[in-house]
Amino acid sequence: MDSNERHWHGVALLLVSGVAFSTAGLFTRLIAVDAWTMLFWRGVFGGLFIGGYVVWQQRRGTLAAIRAIGPVGLVVAACSALATICFINAFRRTTVADVSLTYAALPFVTASIGFLLRGERETWATLVASAVAFSGIAVMFGAALSLGHIDGDLLALAMTVIMAVMMVLIRRHRDTPMLPAASLSAFVSALLVLPLARPASPDAADFLYLALFGTTQFGLGLLLLTLGTRLISATRSALIGNLEVPLAPIGVWLAFDEVPALLTCIGGGLVMLAVVGDIVLGRRAGGRQVATVAPTSSGKSCPASLPPRPPTCGR
């Protein structure tokens, strides 16, 4: 797979990941259990889903893949677990639109951390698209100021910063297999909230929704995010992931009549325009950037103990 193919493969993975993640608001409104119980079962089902993929992908090399995550993988797992806990609790303490528009700051936080850690610079197309997205965020923020859900907004902000750190680490350590770390993070989040959860409390319907929440929104979304982030720049990954921003409030609006404000709709439209514009205008620049940042033909290879499977090894 050449650099341009890797770029578009990463774009496709992240687009689907953004759609999967956008269903979080739907599930948190649909499932009638406390946040800690929801986090527990979401983590269990998400961890099993991603872990099953790792076993299917690595087969006899599964144990070697787990050992190969090293300290960096453990840090990524911790970041993902903490972000997950902040994420679900934010949804329970503020509106879906609030959480989504706070998460929309992810490209700018990611760019700042990426520049500080690596001196990583973005193409003009991504910078212009980020500016357009920022204007959309500013419009949506004007609609959200009057809501006054400070605790939920702070949790959403903490989640955004932690996710930015995680994405930069994944991008920086391309040769570290992150999927085992993603599975580990799901189980860690479940373990952390277990003392506060009531695992036996969901009825049959809620248990089914929890299984879908864990496997589709969390497991599939995190799996595709982990794979896609390794193929394109961290800031572009975050920008494409911002499709979640307009999609999440729309889904809750259609299902539960939680109507977003007009300014939220306008701002969300600008974010979507920025995402599409970055994909279209940044095609050639994106391909060159991947070739510069992640040159798999330069001699970098997977850890010696692992089979050379492209998704896990970041090729």
C-alpha positions in Angstrom: 0.0 0.0 0.0 1.6 3.3 -1.1 1.4 6.6 0.9 -1.7 7.9 -1.0 -3.6 4.6 -0.4 -2.6 4.7 3.3 -3.9 8.2 3.5 -7.3 7.4 2.1 -7.6 4.1 4.0 -7.0 6.1 7.2 -9.6 8.7 6.1 -12.2 6.0 5.5 -11.5 4.3 8.9 -11.8 7.6 10.8 -15.1 8.6 9.0 -16.7 5.4 10.1 -15.2 5.8 13.5 -16.7 9.3 13.8 -20.2 7.9 12.9 -19.9 5.1 15.5 -18.7 7.5 18.2 -21.6 9.9 17.4 -24.1 7.3 18.8 -22.9 7.8 22.4 -25.6 10.4 23.1 -28.3 8.1 21.8 -27.2 5.2 24.0 -26.7 7.3 27.2 -30.3 8.6 26.8 -31.7 5.2 25.9 -30.2 3.1 28.7 -31.9 3.5 32.0 -29.0 2.7 34.4 -26.6 4.8 36.4 -23.4 6.1 34.7 -21.1 3.7 36.6 -23.0 0.6 35.7 -23.1 1.8 32.1 -19.4 2.4 32.1 -18.8 -1.1 33.6 -20.7 -3.0 30.9 -19.6 -0.7 28.1 -16.0 -1.4 29.1 -16.5 -5.2 29.3 -18.3 -5.5 26.0 -15.9 -3.1 24.3 -12.9 -4.9 25.6 -14.1 -8.2 24.5 -14.9 -6.9 21.0 -11.4 -5.3 20.5 -9.7 -8.2 22.2 -11.5 -10.7 19.9 -10.2 -8.7 16.9 -6.7 -8.8 18.3 -6.9 -12.6 18.8 -8.3 -13.1 15.3 -5.6 -10.8 13.8 -2.6 -12.1 15.7 -3.6 -15.7 16.4 -0.5 -17.3 17.9 1.2 -14.0 18.2 -1.5 -12.6 20.6 0.7 -12.9 23.7 3.6 -11.3 21.9 1.4 -8.4 20.8 0.2 -7.8 24.3 3.8 -7.8 25.6 4.9 -5.5 22.8 2.7 -2.6 23.9 5.3 -1.7 26.6 5.1 1.4 28.8 3.7 3.6 25.9 0.8 1.2 25.4 0.0 1.2 29.1 0.0 5.1 29.1 -2.4 5.0 26.0 -4.6 2.5 27.8 -4.7 4.7 30.9 -5.6 7.8 28.8 -8.3 6.0 27.0 -9.8 4.6 30.2 -9.8 8.0 31.9 -11.3 9.7 28.8 -14.0 7.1 28.7 -15.0 7.8 32.3 -15.1 11.6 31.8 -17.0 11.1 28.5 -20.0 9.1 29.9 -20.3 11.2 33.0 -20.2 14.4 30.9 -23.2 13.1 28.9 -25.1 12.5 32.1 -24.3 16.1 33.4 -24.8 18.2 30.4 -26.4 18.1 26.9 -25.2 16.0 24.0 -24.5 19.2 22.0 -22.3 20.6 24.9 -20.1 17.5 25.0 -19.9 17.4 21.2 -18.9 21.0 20.7 -16.3 20.7 23.5 -14.8 17.7 21.8 -14.7 19.7 18.6 -11.7 21.5 20.1 -9.7 18.3 19.7 -7.9 19.2 16.5 -6.5 22.4 18.0 -5.5 20.7 21.3 -3.9 17.8 19.3 -2.0 20.3 17.1 -0.6 22.1 20.1 0.5 18.9 21.8 1.9 17.5 18.6 3.9 20.7 18.0 5.3 20.8 21.6 6.3 17.1 21.5 7.4 16.6 17.9 7.5 20.0 16.2 4.9 18.5 13.8 3.4 21.1 11.4 0.3 20.7 9.3 -0.5 21.4 5.7 -2.2 24.6 4.6 -5.4 22.7 3.8 -5.7 21.3 7.3 -4.9 24.7 8.8 -7.6 26.4 6.7 -10.1 23.7 7.5 -9.2 24.0 11.2 -10.0 27.7 11.0 -13.4 27.0 9.4 -14.1 24.4 12.1 -13.1 26.9 14.8 -15.6 29.4 13.4 -18.3 26.7 13.6 -17.3 25.9 17.2 -17.5 29.6 18.1 -21.0 29.8 16.7 -22.1 26.7 18.7 -20.4 27.9 21.8 -22.6 31.0 21.7 -25.7 28.7 21.9 -24.2 26.6 24.7 -23.1 29.4 27.1 -26.5 29.8 28.6 -26.9 26.2 29.6 -24.8 26.5 32.7 -23.7 22.9 33.0 -20.3 23.6 34.3 -19.4 20.2 35.8 -20.4 18.4 32.6 -18.5 20.9 30.5 -15.4 20.5 32.6 -15.5 16.7 32.2 -15.9 17.1 28.5 -12.9 19.4 28.4 -10.8 16.9 30.4 -11.9 14.2 28.0 -10.8 16.2 25.0 -7.3 17.0 26.4 -6.8 13.3 27.4 -7.9 12.1 23.9 -5.5 14.6 22.3 -2.6 13.2 24.3 -3.6 9.6 23.4 -3.8 10.4 19.6 -0.4 12.1 19.6 1.1 9.1 21.4 -0.4 6.6 19.0 0.9 8.6 16.0 4.4 9.1 17.6 4.8 5.4 18.4 3.7 3.8 15.1 5.6 0.6 15.7 3.9 -0.1 19.0 0.8 -2.3 18.5 -2.0 -0.2 20.1 -5.0 -2.5 19.6 -4.1 -4.6 22.6 -3.7 -1.4 24.6 -7.2 -0.3 23.4 -8.7 -3.6 24.6 -6.8 -3.2 27.9 -8.2 0.3 28.3 -11.8 -0.9 28.1 -11.2 -3.5 30.8 -9.4 -0.9 32.9 -12.3 1.5 32.7 -14.7 -1.3 33.8 -12.4 -2.2 36.7 -12.0 1.4 37.9 -15.8 2.0 38.1 -16.7 -1.5 39.5 -16.8 -0.4 43.2 -19.5 2.2 42.2 -21.4 0.1 39.6 -24.3 -2.3 40.0 -23.6 -4.9 37.3 -26.8 -6.9 38.1 -29.2 -4.0 37.9 -29.9 -3.8 34.1 -33.0 -5.5 32.8 -32.9 -7.6 29.6 -33.6 -4.6 27.3 -30.9 -2.4 28.9 -28.5 -5.3 28.9 -29.0 -5.6 25.1 -28.5 -1.9 24.6 -25.3 -2.0 26.8 -24.0 -4.8 24.6 -24.6 -2.8 21.5 -23.2 0.3 23.2 -20.0 -1.5 24.1 -19.4 -3.3 20.8 -20.5 -0.7 18.2 -20.1 2.8 19.7 -17.1 2.0 21.9 -15.5 -1.2 20.5 -15.8 -0.5 16.8 -15.3 3.3 17.2 -12.1 2.9 19.2 -10.8 0.1 17.0 -11.2 2.2 13.8 -9.8 5.3 15.6 -6.7 3.3 16.7 -6.2 1.9 13.2 -6.9 5.2 11.3 -4.9 7.5 13.5 -1.7 5.6 12.6 -2.2 6.3 8.9 -2.6 10.1 8.8 -1.6 13.1 10.9 -2.9 13.4 14.4 -4.6 16.8 13.7 -6.3 15.6 10.5 -7.4 12.5 12.4 -9.0 14.8 15.0 -10.5 17.0 12.4 -12.2 14.1 10.6 -13.4 12.8 13.9 -15.2 16.1 14.4 -18.0 14.7 12.2 -19.3 13.5 15.5 -20.0 17.1 16.5 -23.0 17.7 14.3 -24.1 14.0 14.0 -24.5 13.4 17.8 -27.0 16.2 18.5 -28.9 15.3 15.3 -29.3 11.7 16.4 -30.6 12.7 19.8 -32.9 15.2 18.3 -34.5 12.6 15.9 -34.8 9.9 18.6 -35.6 11.9 21.8 -36.7 15.4 20.5 -33.7 17.0 22.2 -33.8 19.9 19.8 -30.4 21.7 19.3 -30.4 25.5 19.0 -30.3 27.1 15.6 -26.8 28.4 16.2 -25.7 24.8 17.0 -27.1 23.6 13.7 -25.3 26.4 11.8 -22.0 25.8 13.7 -22.3 22.0 13.1 -22.7 22.7 9.4 -19.5 24.7 9.3 -17.7 21.8 11.1 -18.9 19.3 8.5 -17.9 21.7 5.7 -14.4 21.9 7.2 -14.1 18.1 7.4 -15.2 17.6 3.8 -13.0 20.5 2.6 -9.9 19.1 4.4 -10.5 15.6 2.8 -10.9 17.1 -0.7 -8.3 19.9 -0.7 -5.8 17.9 1.4 -5.7 14.8 -0.8 -2.3 15.3 -2.3 -0.8 17.2 0.6 -2.1 14.4 2.9 -0.4 11.7 0.8 2.9 13.6 0.9 2.6 14.2 4.6 2.1 10.5 5.4 5.1 9.7 3.2 7.2 12.2 5.2 5.9 11.4 8.7 5.5 7.6 8.4 7.9 6.3 5.7 7.4 2.5 6.1 9.8 2.0 3.2 12.7 3.6 5.1 13.5 0.5 7.1 11.1 0.9 10.0 9.4 -2.5 10.7 7.3 -4.2 13.2 8.8 -5.4 16.5 10.8 -8.6 15.8 8.4 -10.7 17.9 5.4 -9.8 15.8 4.2 -10.9 12.4 4.1 -8.0 9.9 0.4 -7.3 9.9 -0.1 -3.8 8.5 -2.9 -2.4 10.7 -1.2 -3.3 14.0 2.2 -2.3 12.9 1.1 1.0 11.4 2.1 0.4 7.8 
